[in-house]
Amino acid sequence: MNLTTVFDILLVLKSDLLTLKKIEPHDIEEVFEIYSNDNVFEFCGIIPKHNKETVKKMIGHFERDYLKKMRIKWGIYTNEDRKLVGIIEAMDFNQKVNMVTIGYFLAETSWGKGLATEAVRLLVEFLFTQVKVNRIQAEVMPPNSKSKNVLLKNGFIKEGTLRQATLWSGKGIVDLEIYGLLKQDYENIVY
């Protein structure tokens, strides 16, 4: 795993539809729109934030976590209007088994447009081809069918359900489905 590629400089990832790049303080309105919406976090271990100052501090925490090499968050921006419509992240870089966990969420107004699927595709391509990971995984609450579909469209395989396996903020102890994608499987995916 080449963590230098991840943490030396926050790379911009781009497709015809989207750009994944650093979230800046001037994105506060869009970030607040996402984090203050209870529906966005219905199936996440994140408690919605209804205070704009709290969200403003969170943007600083994104930078702090990146500098500590803990996790990396990209804003998901549409190329058409350059608006931040979501956030995608890579975390839990496990060098012993060459694995990383990803997560993502979109503003509710951007649901159902294929944007999460495209953002995951971009991130998966980056992680396999440039970072050289062998395994990417995601954890999904069982009722979150939209997120599961995003992963399945990107070639992930449901590997199982961990029953009452983790404590998620605001949700208590929850079941999680694990979806995984190996590099050898990725090489056979046709988009």
N, C-alpha and C positions, 0 to 999 in steps of 0.2 A: 504494500500500500504506500502510495506516494503522498504523504500528508503535506509535503512542501507545496505541491500543486494546489492544495486546498487552502492552506493558511499563510502562505507567503504574500499573496495578493488576492483580494476578493475578485475572482474572475467574473466577467459578464458572460452569460450564456444566452444565445439568441437563436430563434427560429423565425420563420416567415410570420408567425402569429404573435409570438411572445418574446420578451426579454426578461431574463432573471438577473437582477443586479442588487447592489447594496440599497438598503432602505435608509433614506435620508430624513433629517428632522423636518424638512418641508413637506414630507408625506404624512404629517400628523393627521390630517382630516381623513384620509383614506384608511390609515391604520386604525384610527378611532372608530370609523364606520364598521370595520371588521370586528375589532375586539369588544365593542359595546353591544353586539348583536347576539342575543341568547341563542338564536337558532343555529348560528355558525358553530357554537361550541356544545351543542346538544350531546354529541357523541365524542367529546374530547375531554382530556384531563386538564382543561384550562377553565378557570372561572372568568366569565366575561368581566370586562372593566368598563365601568360607567363614568369614570372620572378622566377627563382629558389630560390632566397633569400626570396621572399614573401612567397613561399610555405614552406620554412624551418621555417619561423616565425609562419605559420599557425599550424604546428605540435606542437609548444609550446602553441598555443592558445587552441588546443584540450585539453591539460593537464590543462590549466588555467580554462577552462569552466567546466571540470570535478571536479576540486578542489572547485569551486564555487557552485557545485551541480546544474548546469544549464542544462547540457546535457552530454551525454556520446557517444563517437565515438569509435568503434572498427574497426581495420583493418580486412578485409576479406582475409585470407591466404589459399591457397590450401595446403592440407596435402602432396600431391605428391612432390611438389618442394619448399614448404614453401615460395612462392612468394606472396606478397601483390597484390591482384587483384581488390580490391574495399574497400569501406568504408560503414558502416552501423551505424545508430545512433538512440538513443532514446532521446527525448527532451519534453519540455512542460509537465512536470510531474504535473498533476492536482490532488492534493490529495482530494479536495472536492468531485469530482465525480469519483475518482479512475481511471484516464485515462492517457494515454501517447500517444504521436505522434512519429512515426518512419519515417525514410528516409534512402535512400541507393542509391549508384551508383557504377558502375563497370568500369574498364578500358575497352575501346572499344574492345580490343583483347580478352576479356573474355565474350563478349555478346553471347547469344544463347547456353550456355552450362549448364544451370540450376543452376548456382552458386548463382545468386540473389535469386532465389526461395528457395534454401537450406539455405542461410544466413538469410532470413526472417523467415523461419521455426524455425531455432535455436533461434533467438531473441524472437519470439512469445512464444516459449516454456518457455524460461527463464522468460519473463515478467509475464506470467500467473502462472507458477508453483512456482517460487521463489520470485518474487517481489510482487505477489498477486494482480496485477492490474485486473480491471474488464473490461476495454475497451482499445483497441489499435486502433489507426486510422492513416491514411496516406492521404496526399493531393497530387493529381496528376493533371497535366494539361491535358485537354481532348484529345489532339492528342497523348499522350504518351501511346500508346497501349501496348508496351512491359512491362512497369511498372504496368499497370493495370492487365496484365496477371499474373505477379508475385504475386500480391495480391490475385487475384481470385483463383489461384492454392493453396494458403494458407488459403482459406476459408473466406476471406474478402468479404463483401457485399458492392456494390455501394449504397450509401445512398442518393446521390443527387449531384447536381451541384450548386455551389455558383457562380453566375454570376457577373463578374467584381468586385470580392470580396477582392482582395488583391493586394498589390504592390510588385512585385518581381524584385529584382535588375537585370537590363539589359533587362527586359521584359515589364516593365510598369505594368499597371493594367491588371490582368488576371483572367480568369475563373478557378475555381478549382473544381475537382470532389473529394468528400469525400468518402473514403472507411473505413469501420469499422468492427471490429471483437470483439464480446463479449466473455467473459469466458464461458458462458453457450453454445455458439455455438462451441467454440474451443473444448470443451469436447466431442463433437460428430463427430469431424473430424477424418477420417481415412487416414493416409498418406501411 
